Amino acid sequence: MKNIRLLLLLLVLLGNSALSWAQTEPEEIKPDSNVFQDYFYESLKQKAIENYDKAIVALEKCIKLQPENATVHFELGKNYLALKDYKSAYTSFEKATQIDPTNKWFWVGIYDVEYATKDYNNAINTITKLITFDPKFKEDLTSLYMNTGQFDKALALINELNESVGKSDRRESYKLQILSQGKYQNAEITNLIEQIKKYPKEESNYISLIYLYSKNDDVEKVMEMAKKLESEIPTSVWAQVSLFKNYLENNEGTKAVKAMNMVFASTKVDSKIKHRMLNEFLIFTNSHSEFAPDLEKAISYFDHDPAVNVAKEIGKFYHNKKQWDKALLYYEKAVGKSSEIDIETNILLLQIYTEVKKFDLLVKKGTEMVEVFPSQPQFYFYSGLGYNQLKQYKKGKEMLEMGLDYVVDDTMLETNFYIQLGEAYNGLGDTTKKEWYFSKADQLLKK
């Protein structure tokens, strides 16, 4: 019996051993490398759907298996960065660079954290390392110098990049910011002079130098550089912009006209510069009437300018000088040019019709405008005034009485209405109403 019990116990122990061996068969255990891959792929999957916390958990499991895997630390940093946990992100990226300092993307991670936290001074150190991997990072260094106020270094780097890889809008914007501070202008003038010596056919350097000389009111240098530009690049419109004013000052009208037309025909020059040139030529023409036809031709360049009705502005110029015939010429051009009816231009035109005593045109235009703008009192006034001058007093009275209802908070206009109504009733022989309206006008004038 005892032997039988021992036999049964031995069979049980053997059975348990067999079960244990079955559970630890090598082909059914995942090697560490496979487990690592599963965790790593899981982290990538979670990051892709922006589950950064879950991605971090998976990556931490990877680190336990392979603590010196730089890529895992880098991925961990990216997830922390996405969560704006900048301290943890920096630690992870830094660890990646310590393990493998030759991988530029690990340094990019550190730079991203430093830039996000506006730690620009340390970012300069990091970007300097990155430049050894790729010189294109010099663009970022320019921005960092601007952010840290190191404008002298920024300007030197901008000039270096402009020469080596060409100009960019961002760098040119930075340069304008720097040069707005006068202390850096001399250095830039020296740089531009050197650039012109090296590249005499590069127009932009002349333009920049002319601009700086202009800011310093160094007229002689401006003209010297404009003439040099014209000599090197005869087709340059920018040379003509600078030479134009000099021609006017020396009363060289023919040369000024040639330069002006060349500039106006170009699409390279900003419309504001063209408007300024036209104003200068307008003033010149006022004392040199032989160039009036050239002024009219110049205006045609602005026929499709949506920003400014140039003919109207020239009309105002002559209007202020009481040169009625010239004002009339340009106001009529302005009215004809505009695709939309401009109230102010038409009122100005009616004023000039009154000054030159073209009362038939005054009535015609005023009546047309009343139909278009029935609540605009000035049009009734000028139409009524015109009828009075043509001795059509009844029509004048009717127009003036209608328009008077639309006068609001304009004492001078109201006074003029009363005067013209007095004139209309005087022409109609109604002395009582004539005196009544004249007295109303007199009361307003005494206020």
MARDREN-293984 format. One record per residue: residue number from 1; z, y, x of N, C-alpha, C in turn. Coordinates in steps of 0.05 Angstrom, whole numbers. Layout:
    k    n.up  n.north  n.east   ca.up  ca.north  ca.east    c.up  c.north  c.east
  NUM       Z        Y       X       Z         Y        X       Z        Y       X
...
This chain:
    k    n.up  n.north  n.east   ca.up  ca.north  ca.east    c.up  c.north  c.east
    1       0      -24      17       0         0        0       0       25      17
    2      17       25      38      19        48       57      -8       52      70
    3     -21       30      78     -48        32       91     -68       44      73
    4     -66       37      47     -86        48       28     -82       78      26
    5     -57       88      25     -52       117       24     -63      132      48
    6     -59      120      71     -70       133       96    -100      135      95
    7    -112      114      85    -141       113       83    -151      135      64
    8    -138      138      41    -146       159       22    -143      187      34
    9    -120      192      49    -116       219       62    -137      224      82
   10    -145      204      98    -166       208      118    -192      215     105
   11    -198      202      82    -223       208       68    -224      237      57
   12    -200      246      47    -198       274       37    -203      294      60
   13    -190      289      83    -193       308      106    -222      308     116
   14    -233      284     117    -262       283      125    -280      298     106
   15    -273      296      80    -289       310       59    -287      340      63
   16    -262      350      68    -258       379       73    -273      389      97
   17    -273      373     118    -287       381      143    -316      383     138
   18    -327      364     122    -355       364      116    -363      389     101
   19    -345      397      82    -349       421       66    -349      446      84
   20    -330      447     103    -328       470      121    -353      472     138
   21    -362      449     148    -386       449      165    -411      458     149
   22    -412      450     123    -434       458      107    -435      488     103
   23    -412      502     101    -411       531       96    -419      547     121
   24    -417      536     145    -423       551      169    -448      542     183
   25    -467      530     168    -492       523      180    -507      548     191
   26    -517      549     215    -530       572      227    -552      583     211
   27    -569      566     199    -592       576      184    -584      591     159
   28    -559      590     150    -551       605      126    -535      630     132
   29    -531      637     157    -516       661      165    -536      682     173
   30    -533      708     163    -551       730      171    -543      740     198
   31    -562      741     217    -555       753      243    -547      782     240
   32    -532      793     259    -525       821      258    -548      840     255
   33    -570      833     269    -594       850      268    -605      853     240
   34    -605      831     225    -615       832      197    -596      848     179
   35    -570      846     183    -551       861      168    -555      891     173
   36    -559      898     199    -563       925      207    -588      937     193
   37    -609      921     193    -634       930      181    -630      935     151
   38    -616      918     138    -611       921      109    -596      947     104
   39    -575      952     119    -560       977      116    -577     1002     122
   40    -593      999     143    -609      1022      151    -631     1028     130
   41    -644     1008     120    -665      1012       99    -652     1022      74
   42    -628     1013      68    -613      1023       45    -608     1053      48
   43    -601     1061      72    -595      1090       76    -621     1106      72
   44    -643     1097      81    -669      1111       78    -676     1113      48
   45    -671     1091      34    -677      1090        5    -660     1111     -10
   46    -634     1111      -4    -616      1129      -17    -622     1159     -10
   47    -629     1163      15    -636      1191       23    -661     1200       8
   48    -680     1182       5    -706      1189       -9    -701     1199     -37
   49    -680     1187     -50    -675      1196      -78    -651     1215     -79
   50    -645     1226     -55    -625      1247      -52    -596     1238     -59
   51    -591     1212     -56    -564      1202      -58    -552     1202     -30
   52    -547     1226     -19    -539      1229        9    -512     1216      15
   53    -493     1217      -4    -467      1204        0    -470     1174       5
   54    -487     1161     -12    -491      1132       -9    -506     1126      17
   55    -524     1144      24    -539      1140       50    -520     1141      73
   56    -500     1159      72    -480      1162       93    -463     1137      95
   57    -455     1126      73    -439      1101       73    -454     1078      87
   58    -480     1076      80    -497      1055       92    -499     1059     122
   59    -503     1084     130    -506      1090      159    -480     1086     175
   60    -458     1091     162    -432      1086      176    -429     1056     181
   61    -439     1040     163    -438      1011      168    -456     1003     191
   62    -479     1018     193    -497      1013      216    -484     1020     242
   63    -469     1042     242    -455      1051      267    -434     1031     276
   64    -421     1018     257    -401       997      264    -415      974     279
   65    -440      968     271    -454       947      283    -467      955     309
   66    -478      981     310    -491       990      334    -482     1019     339
   67    -458     1023     351    -447      1049      354    -462     1068     373
   68    -479     1056     390    -494      1073      409    -524     1076     401
   69    -529     1072     376    -557      1075      366    -561     1105     359
   70    -576     1119     376    -580      1148      372    -594     1155     346
   71    -613     1138     338    -628      1143      313    -609     1143     289
   72    -590     1125     289    -571      1124      266    -555     1150     265
   73    -545     1160     287    -530      1185      288    -548     1208     279
   74    -573     1207     287    -592      1228      278    -595     1228     248
   75    -600     1204     237    -603      1202      208    -578     1210     193
   76    -555     1204     205    -529      1212      193    -528     1242     192
   77    -536     1255     214    -536      1284      215    -554     1296     194
   78    -577     1284     189    -596      1295      169    -584     1294     141
   79    -569     1273     135    -556      1271      109    -534     1290     106
   80    -518     1294     127    -496      1314      126    -508     1342     123
   81    -530     1347     136    -543      1373      134    -553     1378     106
   82    -564     1357      93    -573      1360       66    -550     1367      47
   83    -526     1357      54    -502      1363       38    -489     1389      46
   84    -501     1402      66    -490      1427       77    -462     1423      89
   85    -457     1399      99    -432      1393      114    -440     1398     143
   86    -441     1423     151    -452      1431      177    -437     1420     200
   87    -410     1419     198    -394      1410      220    -400     1380     226
   88    -401     1364     205    -407      1335      209    -435     1331     218
   89    -453     1348     208    -482      1345      216    -484     1351     246
   90    -471     1373     255    -472      1380      283    -461     1358     301
   91    -438     1347     293    -426      1325      308    -445     1301     311
   92    -458     1295     289    -477      1272      289    -501     1277     307
   93    -513     1301     304    -536      1307      321    -528     1309     350
   94    -505     1320     356    -496      1322      383    -492     1295     396
   95    -481     1276     380    -477      1249      390    -504     1236     397
   96    -524     1242     379    -551      1231      384    -563     1241     410
   97    -558     1267     416    -569      1278      441    -554     1268     466
   98    -528     1262     462    -513      1251      484    -523     1223     492
   99    -531     1208     471    -541      1181      476    -569     1182     488
  100    -585     1199     476    -613      1202      486    -621     1231     486
  101    -617     1245     509    -623      1273      511    -653     1279     514
  102    -670     1258     515    -699      1263      519    -714     1264     492
  103    -700     1260     470    -714      1261      444    -712     1289     433
  104    -734     1303     430    -733      1331      422    -723     1334     393
  105    -728     1314     376    -720      1317      348    -689     1317     344
  106    -675     1305     363    -646      1306      362    -637     1334     367
  107    -650     1348     386    -644      1376      391    -652     1394     368
  108    -674     1387     355    -683      1402      332    -661     1401     310
  109    -648     1378     307    -626      1375      288    -604     1395     294
  110    -596     1396     319    -575      1415      327    -584     1444     321
  111    -609     1450     328    -620      1477      323    -620     1484     293
  112    -627     1464     276    -627      1469      247    -599     1476     237
  113    -579     1463     247    -551      1469      239    -544     1497     249
  114    -550     1503     274    -543      1530      285    -557     1552     270
  115    -582     1547     262    -597      1568      248    -586     1571     220
  116    -580     1548     207    -569      1549      180    -542     1564     179
  117    -527     1561     200    -500      1574      201    -501     1601     215
  118    -526     1610     221    -530      1636      234    -516     1638     261
  119    -513     1615     274    -501      1615      301    -524     1619     321
  120    -535     1644     320    -560      1649      335    -557     1648     365
  121    -534     1656     375    -530      1656      404    -532     1627     415
  122    -518     1609     402    -520      1581      411    -548     1569     405
  123    -560     1579     384    -587      1570      377    -607     1577     400
  124    -602     1600     413    -619      1608      436    -618     1587     458
  125    -593     1577     464    -590      1557      484    -605     1531     477
  126    -602     1524     451    -615      1499      442    -646     1502     442
  127    -656     1525     433    -685      1528      432    -697     1530     460
  128    -681     1540     479    -690      1540      507    -694     1512     517
  129    -677     1493     509    -681      1465      516    -706     1454     503
  130    -710     1462     477    -733      1452      462    -760     1462     474
  131    -759     1486     486    -783      1497      498    -793     1479     520
  132    -775     1465     534    -783      1446      555    -799     1423     544
  133    -794     1416     518    -809      1395      505    -836     1406     494
  134    -834     1430     483    -858      1441      469    -857     1472     471
  135    -875     1485     485    -875      1514      488    -878     1529     461
  136    -887     1515     440    -890      1528      414    -864     1538     403
  137    -842     1527     413    -815      1536      404    -809     1565     413
  138    -826     1576     430    -822      1604      438    -824     1623     414
  139    -839     1614     394    -841      1630      369    -813     1634     357
  140    -798     1611     356    -771      1612      345    -753     1629     362
  141    -757     1628     389    -741      1644      407    -745     1674     402
  142    -769     1682     395    -774      1710      388    -757     1718     365
  143    -756     1702     344    -740      1709      320    -710     1710     327
  144    -701     1692     344    -673      1691      352    -666     1717     368
  145    -684     1725     385    -679      1750      400    -677     1774     381
  146    -693     1774     360    -692      1795      340    -666     1794     325
  147    -657     1770     318    -633      1767      302    -608     1774     318
  148    -609     1772     345    -586      1778      361    -589     1806     374
  149    -610     1821     366    -613      1848      376    -621     1850     405
  150    -632     1829     416    -641      1830      444    -670     1838     444
  151    -675     1863     437    -702      1873      433    -719     1874     458
  152    -706     1880     481    -721      1880      505    -733     1853     512
  153    -717     1832     508    -727      1805      513    -748     1797     492
  154    -743     1806     467    -762      1800      445    -789     1812     451
  155    -788     1838     460    -814      1852      465    -829     1839     488
  156    -814     1831     509    -827      1818      532    -840     1792     523
  157    -825     1776     506    -836      1751      497    -859     1754     478
  158    -857     1774     461    -879      1780      442    -905     1786     458
  159    -903     1803     478    -926      1810      494    -937     1786     509
  160    -919     1769     519    -927      1744      532    -943     1726     513
  161    -932     1722     489    -946      1705      469    -972     1717     460
  162    -972     1744     456    -997      1757      447   -1019     1752     467
  163   -1012     1752     492   -1033      1747      513   -1040     1718     515
  164   -1021     1700     512   -1026      1672      517   -1037     1657     493
  165   -1028     1664     469   -1037      1649      445   -1049     1667     424
  166   -1049     1693     428   -1060      1711      409   -1039     1723     391
  167   -1045     1744     376   -1026      1758      360   -1021     1743     334
  168    -998     1749     322    -991      1738      295    -979     1760     279
  169    -981     1758     253    -971      1779      235    -941     1782     238
  170    -927     1760     241    -898      1762      244    -890     1776     269
  171    -903     1769     291    -896      1782      317    -903     1811     317
  172    -925     1818     304    -933      1846      302    -913     1862     285
  173    -902     1849     265    -881      1862      248    -856     1867     265
  174    -849     1847     281    -825      1850      299    -830     1873     318
  175    -854     1874     328    -861      1894      348    -858     1922     337
  176    -867     1926     312    -864      1952      299    -835     1959     296
  177    -818     1939     289    -789      1945      286    -778     1954     313
  178    -786     1941     334    -775      1948      361    -784     1975     369
  179    -810     1981     365    -821      2006      375    -813     2030     358
  180    -801     2024     335    -791      2047      319    -767     2060     333
  181    -756     2045     352    -735      2056      370    -748     2067     395
  182    -747     2093     398    -763      2106      419    -759     2096     447
  183    -735     2085     453    -729      2077      481    -747     2054     490
  184    -759     2039     472    -776      2017      480    -805     2024     482
  185    -812     2049     474    -840      2056      472    -853     2059     500
  186    -839     2069     519    -850      2072      546    -858     2045     558
  187    -841     2025     553    -847      1998      563    -872     1987     550
  188    -875     1993     524    -898      1983      509    -923     1998     518
  189    -921     2024     523    -944      2040      532    -954     2028     559
  190    -935     2022     577    -943      2010      603    -957     1984     598
  191    -946     1968     580    -958      1941      575    -986     1944     564
  192    -990     1963     545   -1016      1967      533   -1036     1977     553
  193   -1028     1995     570   -1046      2005      591   -1056     1981     609
  194   -1037     1963     615   -1044      1940      631   -1063     1922     616
  195   -1058     1918     590   -1075      1901      574   -1103     1912     572
  196   -1105     1939     570   -1132      1951      568   -1147     1948     594
  197   -1133     1949     617   -1146      1944      642   -1156     1916     644
  198   -1140     1897     634   -1148      1869      636   -1170     1862     615
  199   -1167     1873     591   -1185      1866      569   -1196     1892     557
  200   -1215     1905     570   -1226      1931      561   -1241     1930     535
  201   -1247     1907     526   -1262      1904      500   -1244     1896     477
  202   -1218     1895     482   -1199      1887      460   -1191     1913     445
  203   -1202     1917     422   -1198      1942      407   -1169     1947     399
  204   -1155     1926     391   -1128      1929      380   -1109     1942     400
  205   -1113     1938     426   -1095      1950      446   -1099     1981     446
  206   -1124     1990     444   -1129      2018      443   -1115     2031     418
  207   -1119     2017     396   -1108      2027      370   -1077     2030     372
  208   -1064     2009     383   -1035      2010      386   -1027     2033     405
  209   -1042     2037     426   -1035      2058      446   -1039     2086     433
  210   -1061     2089     419   -1066      2114      405   -1044     2120     385
  211   -1035     2100     371   -1013      2103      352    -988     2113     366
  212    -981     2101     389    -957      2109      403    -959     2138     414
  213    -983     2144     425    -987      2171      435    -985     2192     412
  214    -995     2184     389    -994      2202      365    -965     2207     357
  215    -949     2185     357    -920      2188      350    -906     2207     369
  216    -915     2207     394    -903      2225      414    -916     2252     415
  217    -935     2257     396    -949      2283      395    -964     2289     421
  218    -972     2269     435    -987      2272      460   -1017     2273     453
  219   -1026     2296     444   -1054      2298      433   -1074     2293     455
  220   -1069     2302     479   -1088      2298      501   -1092     2268     507
  221   -1070     2254     507   -1072      2225      512   -1086     2211     489
  222   -1081     2220     464   -1095      2208      441   -1125     2211     444
  223   -1134     2236     451   -1162      2240      453   -1174     2225     477
  224   -1159     2224     499   -1168      2210      523   -1173     2180     516
  225   -1154     2169     501   -1156      2140      494   -1178     2136     473
  226   -1181     2155     454   -1201      2152      434   -1229     2153     447
  227   -1233     2170     466   -1259      2172      480   -1264     2148     497
  228   -1242     2137     509   -1246      2112      525   -1253     2089     506
  229   -1241     2088     483   -1247      2067      463   -1276     2070     455
  230   -1284     2095     449   -1312      2099      440   -1332     2091     462
  231   -1324     2096     487   -1341      2089      510   -1343     2059     513
  232   -1321     2045     511   -1321      2016      515   -1332     2001     490
  233   -1325     2012     466   -1333      1998      441   -1346     2020     423
  234   -1371     2026     427   -1383      2048      412   -1383     2044     382
  235   -1381     2019     373   -1381      2014      344   -1353     2016     331
  236   -1333     2022     347   -1306      2023      337   -1301     2046     318
  237   -1294     2040     293   -1288      2061      273   -1262     2075     280
  238   -1244     2060     294   -1218      2072      300   -1220     2094     320
  239   -1240     2092     338   -1245      2115      356   -1253     2139     340
  240   -1269     2135     319   -1278      2158      303   -1255     2170     287
  241   -1236     2154     279   -1212      2164      264   -1198     2185     282
  242   -1194     2178     307   -1180      2196      325   -1197     2220     333
  243   -1223     2216     337   -1240      2237      346   -1246     2257     324
  244   -1245     2248     299   -1252      2265      276   -1236     2291     275
  245   -1210     2289     278   -1193      2313      276   -1199     2332     299
  246   -1204     2321     322   -1211      2338      345   -1237     2353     341
  247   -1256     2340     328   -1281      2353      322   -1277     2377     303
  248   -1260     2372     283   -1254      2394      264   -1241     2418     278
  249   -1221     2412     295   -1207      2433      309   -1225     2449     327
  250   -1246     2436     337   -1265      2450      355   -1289     2460     339
  251   -1287     2460     312   -1309      2469      295   -1336     2454     300
  252   -1333     2429     308   -1357      2413      312   -1362     2397     286
  253   -1371     2412     265   -1374      2400      239   -1393     2377     237
  254   -1415     2378     251   -1435      2357      250   -1424     2331     261
  255   -1410     2333     283   -1398      2309      295   -1376     2298     277
  256   -1361     2316     264   -1339      2308      246   -1351     2293     222
  257   -1373     2302     212   -1386      2289      189   -1395     2261     196
  258   -1407     2259     220   -1416      2233      229   -1393     2213     232
  259   -1371     2223     244   -1347      2206      248   -1336     2198     221
  260   -1334     2217     203   -1322      2213      176   -1339     2192     160
  261   -1365     2195     160   -1381      2176      145   -1379     2148     156
  262   -1377     2146     183   -1374      2120      196   -1348     2107     187
  263   -1327     2122     186   -1301      2112      177   -1301     2104     148
  264   -1312     2122     131   -1312      2117      102   -1328     2092      95
  265   -1348     2086     111   -1365      2063      105   -1353     2036     114
  266   -1331     2038     129   -1318      2014      140   -1296     2004     121
  267   -1294     1977     120   -1273      1965      104   -1248     1959     121
  268   -1250     1965     147   -1227      1960      165   -1205     1981     163
  269   -1213     2005     154   -1194      2028      154   -1180     2030     127
  270   -1154     2033     127   -1139      2035      102   -1147     2060      86
  271   -1146     2058      60   -1155      2080       42   -1138     2105      46
  272   -1112     2101      53   -1095      2124       57   -1105     2142      80
  273   -1114     2129     101   -1125      2144      124   -1151     2158     115
  274   -1167     2145      99   -1192      2157       90   -1185     2182      72
  275   -1165     2179      55   -1158      2202       38   -1148     2225      55
  276   -1133     2219      75   -1123      2241       93   -1146     2255     107
  277   -1166     2239     116   -1189      2251      129   -1205     2269     110
  278   -1208     2259      85   -1222      2275       65   -1208     2301      59
  279   -1182     2301      58   -1167      2326       53   -1171     2345      76
  280   -1171     2335     100   -1175      2352      124   -1204     2364     124
  281   -1223     2347     115   -1251      2357      114   -1254     2377      91
  282   -1239     2373      70   -1240      2392       47   -1231     2420      56
  283   -1209     2421      71   -1198      2446       81   -1218     2459     100
  284   -1231     2442     116   -1251      2452      135   -1275     2464     120
  285   -1284     2450      99   -1307      2458       84   -1302     2484      69
  286   -1277     2489      62   -1271      2513       47   -1277     2539      63
  287   -1276     2536      90   -1283      2559      107   -1310     2554     121
  288   -1323     2532     116   -1350      2526      127   -1367     2515     105
  289   -1375     2533      87   -1389      2524       62   -1415     2509      67
  290   -1426     2512      91   -1451      2498       97   -1448     2467      96
  291   -1422     2458      97   -1418      2429       97   -1410     2419      69
  292   -1413     2436      48   -1406      2428       21   -1422     2404      12
  293   -1448     2402      18   -1463      2377       10   -1452     2352      23
  294   -1441     2355      47   -1429      2331       61   -1404     2323      47
  295   -1389     2343      36   -1365      2337       22   -1371     2322      -4
  296   -1392     2330     -18   -1400      2316      -43   -1408     2287     -37
  297   -1422     2284     -14   -1431      2257       -7   -1406     2240       0
  298   -1387     2252      14   -1363      2238       22   -1347     2228      -2
  299   -1347     2244     -23   -1332      2236      -48   -1344     2211     -60
  300   -1370     2207     -57   -1383      2183      -69   -1372     2157     -57
  301   -1361     2158     -33   -1349      2134      -22   -1324     2125     -38
  302   -1313     2143     -53   -1288      2137      -68   -1293     2132     -98
  303   -1318     2129    -105   -1324      2126     -134   -1310     2102    -146
  304   -1306     2081    -131   -1294      2057     -142   -1265     2053    -132
  305   -1253     2074    -123   -1225      2073     -114   -1207     2074    -138
  306   -1192     2052    -144   -1175      2051     -168   -1149     2067    -164
  307   -1143     2073    -139   -1117      2086     -134   -1117     2116    -140
  308   -1139     2130    -132   -1139      2159     -134   -1167     2168    -144
  309   -1166     2187    -163   -1191      2200     -172   -1195     2224    -153
  310   -1211     2219    -133   -1214      2239     -111   -1227     2265    -121
  311   -1246     2262    -139   -1259      2286     -150   -1239     2304    -164
  312   -1221     2292    -179   -1200      2307     -193   -1182     2322    -173
  313   -1174     2308    -151   -1157      2321     -132   -1171     2344    -118
  314   -1197     2342    -113   -1211      2364     -101   -1214     2387    -121
  315   -1218     2380    -146   -1219      2400     -167   -1193     2416    -168
  316   -1170     2402    -165   -1144      2416     -165   -1142     2435    -141
  317   -1153     2426    -118   -1152      2443      -94   -1166     2469     -99
  318   -1190     2468    -110   -1205      2493     -116   -1193     2508    -139
  319   -1181     2494    -158   -1168      2506     -181   -1145     2524    -171
  320   -1129     2514    -153   -1106      2529     -142   -1115     2554    -127
  321   -1139     2552    -116   -1150      2575     -101   -1167     2594    -120
  322   -1166     2587    -146   -1181      2603     -166   -1211     2605    -160
  323   -1221     2583    -148   -1250      2581     -144   -1261     2564    -167
  324   -1264     2578    -190   -1269      2565     -215   -1294     2548    -216
  325   -1316     2558    -204   -1341      2543     -205   -1339     2516    -190
  326   -1326     2517    -167   -1323      2492     -152   -1304     2473    -166
  327   -1282     2484    -178   -1263      2467     -192   -1278     2454    -216
  328   -1294     2470    -230   -1309      2459     -253   -1327     2436    -244
  329   -1342     2440    -222   -1360      2419     -212   -1345     2393    -208
  330   -1322     2394    -196   -1308      2369     -189   -1292     2357    -213
  331   -1283     2374    -231   -1270      2363     -255   -1290     2349    -272
  332   -1314     2360    -274   -1335      2346     -289   -1343     2319    -276
  333   -1343     2319    -250   -1348      2293     -236   -1325     2274    -242
  334   -1300     2284    -241   -1277      2267     -246   -1277     2255    -273
  335   -1284     2271    -294   -1285      2261     -321   -1307     2240    -324
  336   -1330     2245    -311   -1352      2227     -313   -1347     2201    -298
  337   -1331     2202    -277   -1325      2178     -261   -1307     2159    -274
  338   -1286     2169    -287   -1265      2152     -297   -1274     2134    -320
  339   -1267     2108    -318   -1274      2090     -339   -1256     2093    -364
  340   -1232     2104    -359   -1213      2110     -380   -1209     2140    -383
  341   -1205     2150    -407   -1202      2178     -411   -1175     2187    -401
  342   -1175     2206    -382   -1151      2216     -370   -1144     2243    -383
  343   -1120     2244    -396   -1112      2268     -410   -1110     2292    -392
  344   -1097     2289    -369   -1093      2312     -351   -1119     2323    -341
  345   -1137     2306    -333   -1163      2316     -323   -1178     2332    -344
  346   -1177     2323    -368   -1191      2337     -390   -1178     2363    -397
  347   -1152     2365    -395   -1138      2390     -400   -1145     2410    -378
  348   -1146     2400    -353   -1154      2418     -330   -1182     2428    -334
  349   -1200     2410    -343   -1228      2418     -348   -1229     2439    -370
  350   -1213     2437    -391   -1213      2457     -412   -1203     2483    -402
  351   -1183     2483    -384   -1173      2508     -372   -1195     2522    -357
  352   -1212     2507    -343   -1233      2519     -327   -1255     2530    -346
  353   -1262     2515    -367   -1281      2525     -387   -1272     2553    -397
  354   -1246     2555    -401   -1235      2581     -411   -1238     2602    -390
  355   -1233     2596    -364   -1235      2615     -343   -1263     2625    -339
  356   -1283     2607    -341   -1311      2614     -336   -1325     2623    -362
  357   -1309     2624    -384   -1318      2634     -410   -1341     2617    -422
  358   -1340     2591    -417   -1359      2573     -430   -1347     2562    -456
  359   -1346     2580    -476   -1331      2574     -500   -1344     2554    -518
  360   -1371     2552    -517   -1384      2532     -532   -1377     2504    -522
  361   -1376     2501    -495   -1368      2475     -483   -1338     2470    -488
  362   -1322     2492    -489   -1294      2490     -494   -1289     2478    -522
  363   -1303     2488    -542   -1301      2478     -569   -1310     2450    -572
  364   -1333     2444    -559   -1345      2417     -561   -1326     2397    -549
  365   -1317     2402    -524   -1300      2383     -510   -1272     2381    -524
  366   -1261     2404    -531   -1235      2404     -544   -1235     2388    -570
  367   -1256     2391    -586   -1258      2377     -612   -1261     2347    -607
  368   -1277     2340    -587   -1280      2312     -581   -1253     2299    -573
  369   -1238     2314    -557   -1212      2303     -548   -1191     2301    -571
  370   -1193     2319    -590   -1175      2318     -614   -1180     2292    -629
  371   -1205     2284    -630   -1212      2259     -645   -1201     2235    -630
  372   -1200     2236    -603   -1191      2214     -587   -1160     2213    -585
  373   -1148     2237    -582   -1119      2240     -580   -1109     2259    -601
  374   -1107     2250    -626   -1099      2268     -648   -1071     2279    -647
  375   -1054     2269    -629   -1027      2280     -627   -1022     2297    -602
  376   -1044     2303    -588   -1042      2319     -563   -1047     2348    -569
  377   -1027     2366    -570   -1030      2393     -579   -1049     2411    -562
  378   -1050     2405    -536   -1067      2422     -519   -1096     2422    -527
  379   -1105     2399    -537   -1133      2398     -545   -1139     2415    -570
  380   -1120     2415    -589   -1123      2433     -612   -1123     2462    -603
  381   -1105     2469    -584   -1103      2496     -575   -1129     2506    -562
  382   -1140     2491    -544   -1165      2500     -530   -1188     2501    -550
  383   -1189     2482    -568   -1211      2482     -588   -1208     2507    -606
  384   -1183     2513    -614   -1179      2537     -631   -1185     2562    -616
  385   -1177     2563    -590   -1183      2587     -574   -1213     2591    -572
  386   -1228     2569    -568   -1257      2571     -565   -1270     2581    -591
  387   -1260     2571    -614   -1271      2581     -640   -1266     2611    -643
  388   -1242     2619    -635   -1235      2648     -637   -1254     2665    -620
  389   -1260     2655    -596   -1277      2670     -578   -1306     2671    -588
  390   -1313     2650    -603   -1340      2649     -615   -1341     2663    -643
  391   -1318     2675    -650   -1314      2689     -675   -1316     2671    -700
  392   -1311     2646    -696   -1309      2627     -718   -1280     2623    -725
  393   -1269     2645    -737   -1240      2647     -740   -1228     2627    -759
  394   -1242     2620    -780   -1232      2601     -799   -1227     2574    -786
  395   -1248     2565    -771   -1245      2539     -757   -1223     2540    -736
  396   -1221     2564    -723   -1200      2567     -703   -1173     2565    -715
  397   -1169     2579    -738   -1143      2578     -753   -1136     2550    -761
  398   -1155     2535    -772   -1150      2508     -781   -1142     2490    -757
  399   -1156     2492    -736   -1150      2475     -713   -1122     2482    -701
  400   -1116     2507    -700   -1090      2516     -688   -1067     2508    -706
  401   -1070     2511    -732   -1048      2504     -750   -1043     2474    -749
  402   -1064     2458    -747   -1060      2429     -744   -1045     2422    -718
  403   -1054     2434    -697   -1042      2428     -671   -1014     2437    -667
  404   -1006     2459    -680    -979      2470     -678    -958     2450    -686
  405    -964     2432    -704    -945      2412     -714    -938     2392    -692
  406    -955     2390    -671    -950      2370     -650    -936     2382    -626
  407    -930     2408    -626    -918      2421     -603    -888     2415    -604
  408    -878     2403    -582    -849      2396     -580    -838     2405    -553
  409    -817     2421    -553    -803      2429     -529    -822     2441    -507
  410    -841     2457    -516    -859      2470     -497    -863     2499    -506
  411    -844     2516    -497    -843      2544     -506    -869     2559    -500
  412    -880     2556    -476    -904      2570     -468    -928     2562    -485
  413    -931     2536    -490    -953      2528     -507    -949     2538    -535
  414    -925     2537    -545    -920      2546     -572    -926     2576    -574
  415    -919     2591    -554    -925      2620     -554    -955     2625    -555
  416    -970     2610    -539    -999      2613     -538   -1011     2606    -565
  417   -1000     2586    -579   -1010      2579     -605   -1007     2603    -624
  418    -983     2616    -624    -978      2639     -641    -997     2662    -635
  419   -1001     2666    -610   -1020      2688     -602   -1048     2683    -613
  420   -1058     2658    -610   -1085      2652     -619   -1086     2652    -650
  421   -1064     2643    -663   -1064      2645     -693   -1064     2674    -702
  422   -1050     2691    -687   -1051      2720     -693   -1080     2730    -690
  423   -1094     2721    -669   -1122      2729     -664   -1139     2719    -687
  424   -1135     2694    -696   -1151      2683     -717   -1147     2699    -743
  425   -1122     2704    -750   -1117      2719     -775   -1127     2748    -773
  426   -1126     2759    -749   -1137      2786     -745   -1167     2786    -750
  427   -1181     2765    -740   -1210      2763     -745   -1216     2758    -774
  428   -1197     2746    -789   -1201      2740     -817   -1192     2764    -835
  429   -1181     2784    -822   -1172      2808     -836   -1145     2806    -850
  430   -1129     2786    -844   -1103      2783     -856   -1082     2795    -837
  431   -1077     2821    -841   -1060      2836     -823   -1031     2826    -824
  432   -1022     2819    -847    -994      2810     -850    -989     2785    -833
  433   -1006     2765    -835   -1002      2741     -820   -1007     2746    -790
  434   -1025     2763    -784   -1030      2770     -756   -1005     2781    -744
  435    -992     2800    -757    -968      2812     -746    -945     2792    -745
  436    -944     2774    -765    -922      2754     -766    -924     2735    -741
  437    -949     2726    -735    -952      2707     -713    -948     2722    -686
  438    -957     2747    -684    -953      2761     -659    -923     2766    -654
  439    -908     2771    -676    -879      2776     -673    -865     2750    -665
  440    -875     2727    -675    -864      2701     -667    -868     2696    -637
  441    -892     2703    -628    -898      2700     -600    -881     2719    -583
  442    -877     2743    -592    -861      2763     -578    -831     2753    -576
  443    -821     2741    -597    -793      2731     -597    -790     2709    -576
  444    -810     2691    -574    -808      2670     -555    -810     2681    -526
  445    -826     2701    -522    -829      2712     -495    -804     2726    -486
  446    -788     2736    -505    -763      2750     -498    -740     2731    -492
  447    -743     2706    -499    -721      2686     -494    -717     2681    -465
